[in-house]
Amino acid sequence: MTRGFPAGFRWGTATAAYQIEGSTTADGRGPSIWDTFTARSGLATGDPACDHYRRYREDVRLLSELGVPYYRFSVAWSRVMPDGRTVEPRGLAFYDRLVDTLLDHGITPMVTLYHWDLPEALQAEGGWPNRALADLFADYALTVHKVLGDRVRQWTTINEPFCAAFIGYGNGDHAPGIRNEGAALVAGHNLLLAHGKATQALRSEGGDQEVSIVLNFAPVLTDVDDASHHEAARKFDFLHNRFFLDPLLGRGYPPELLADLAHVGTLEPAIADGDLEIIAQPLDVLGVNYYAPARAVPLDDPETDSNCPLPGLRGMDVQPPRGELTSLGWEQRPECFTELLLWLHEHCGGLPLVIAENGAAFEDEVVEGRVHDEKRVRYFAEHLAAVHAAIERGADVRGYMAWSLLDNFEWAMGYTQRFGLVHVDFETQERVLKDSALFYADVVARNGL
């Protein structure tokens, strides 16, 4: 029985600039926090990554061959404005060419303005804990829109502010590698403020453009039905899923969460009059990234170290995942995807949703020119079925972007994790369509499973 998706459902793939472009010093591009972080940490860097900056035409042809009608990509702030302020025309020209090439192949571009690659020059001024970045980001958004806005309708301001704030400034596992929970909270607020100001700037240009932000969600599971476990789940849920979502919906920061984090620091000095109104600009759609659930458990000793993404959140811990895992160790639980989408539909008052990222890393091998990635095919089949189930039960889901088009630079994990529909040999840059790419192409062609 074919499970069809609604007419006009947006099928696409997604990528991020630093993960695929390479050419980190070409045409005036300035260093980003990820260039600095990887160099300082001795990690693999985003150069050459997939060499997409020079091979974008080849990659667009692959998309065209697969019949995928949407492509979500990000613009690198440090390529467009190397110092965060001054325009580099050669950097803008790359994205101008990319958009034209996509349209020439019948592919609709979806632009994300920020996917974690802050110009290092702005980090030197304090990074996202510096409130001034919100206005600079709005200027950057307007600069990009003036070049691409005549052809691009779908705009995302920021991808996963949770990771940019809490992993970048909280536990320090991502760039810029800072461990300061109080700074992470302020960074989170300023990222939301940047979204609001950029949304205002984009809409000041008029037209029928669609503006969104993309949040990553982790449904919370518990093993025990008692008050302490429910409270642990609540703490994780409010931090991971509602710190960013509720202010966007005009509800401000959850008071319970602010009480949970009172020992870390208060947000009150960072919130100026009018901030919450700016953050709560109406969204046309909400971008949803889903990969795995989390398992919460209470801690008897609030001072005990935990695996919580913001170490300052006391009294709970995150348990190891269970069951069948991806190569990154993420739990595969597609039914949680359905419940998440239904919860978002209710919590957001029916706001349209687009799956901006969903995918899985597995170990792949090229054998006689083919990649038989059966686990990834099954992952996509099960998670697309989960999206379909949510739609059948009333969730207004309007699109699905598979993560990712290409095997790429996986942040602090370097090149050890492969998420792509297309296998990339990082030494030769040869591209090979995996079985999952052929499966996804068939789903797109049928508009259903």
Steps between C-alpha positions, in 0.01 A plus 500: 500500500653830390507771763462819300598844622292815445508670162771762491705329770856634487760232448862600533845448643702722730862601549700760694769731363792412725428129471527484121650810339872481579704782339523667839740771380374542144371829359545700817319270742590577859553241775198376692491374856516146362828570321645629826348228719619210286849646463531561873363155589704309244182368338428437133392822331232598251752523218461351248183334634304414183667773291147623427620856444666382179278199424154645564390447141573127528306481826201684354501255208484213751196660661342539160567135412331396823196714416512678839319834455625692808848567631565655840849646535665755726689817420834549677502836677881501492498453122253782440641733770848382605506734801127470569436849361671567168356341186723276288339504152674180392344312788151625417559417134548132587153473651359702213641243256380211716142630508499551122637149444234348724222686320642401162454137611148556629603487867358746753765653730434527875755727670620471860691809610685354799615143559754553782788658301535840670778721359800475732525879497165517680600233748796722585241760600335255741301276267132432558506614864560845349160657438636712212508189280121503469507823301801389297318179411196696381730709277655181363155350433396810309824496299443142386133562428575798275703269274293181516155620601373541145526122456490351850167481683577269794732648765620349826675735739687266736552124513492337844575791737504239778824355363654837421435625855512203735754277325712790375500709820368258766687172488750617239481192277434717193653824380594736652571245776406710802383349830289760675137413573404859574647617170313219323166628631574852381620365164170316465304818561709700256460234231123526539525879490708473181230281348232755586695794360595310186135403450401866523774592251396232252135595517584867452594405144141402423398214273345164585809354664469231763708544817583224748746393765620141545505339846629156595272299725554196720188335645566385856449141613487373858503147638314558825157654547566703813533864597881512505533352149231729362679797654829392341324472165343841549836662566656354189195577284483862610871554431533308175159548342344812649778747585499611136150398391286679757646850451451459124133431568466815710495319834836613633747270675337228712513628861564148630810475281634834615455377859684177411794706375499775762828377649664529156395856439201713416390612157331811632794740442530373140133560417435860402156655469340381178730202449230238548272679253780507241573129553132410459473614139231283335649195327376376166626150576707334771797292390530174694819297533460154651758228547441319830321513836669548837458294819476700822563373850507687835817545702485478878801726538452823303875563508573178310641553152251414229485452124249782468575730203520799735707371795344753737158333485489314830311198626474299177714302262474359150529122477682315221285420194356152452405262226618537142739795468651700218878514465492820706330307779160662452192300592265415214146562620278612207179492705643787706511702177126460454427603858734799473326631189157458661618679814646785294177529301306543823755708693557739208133548424505328161808685370611333174804276542779402261746224584824688439730210594456130559751230424753254641871424493609145427824339387497480120718319252530533123493153342528478121380854464196462726415579863239262640401697811205288608493644852461855368228392257310346790559809716352729235209264435411478868535872567307602191227263611509676838454839329215360296333367815519847658344657191218245504433593864477870421849650513554764230833376363580651162841369409793269573869575444720192521829552683717502310562518129871424542727327746669798660702653781310399814616780730707376797476145361691600187454260210425190708121514462317465171147641473482543124270363236810540285828337598800733479858378475669786684835432331378488139167684549327229295124488560303172503123477544412270787202267499336743742521771231320274252241412764442866582473590132229236463310639801518849352384380159202318655438771761457218745632178648 
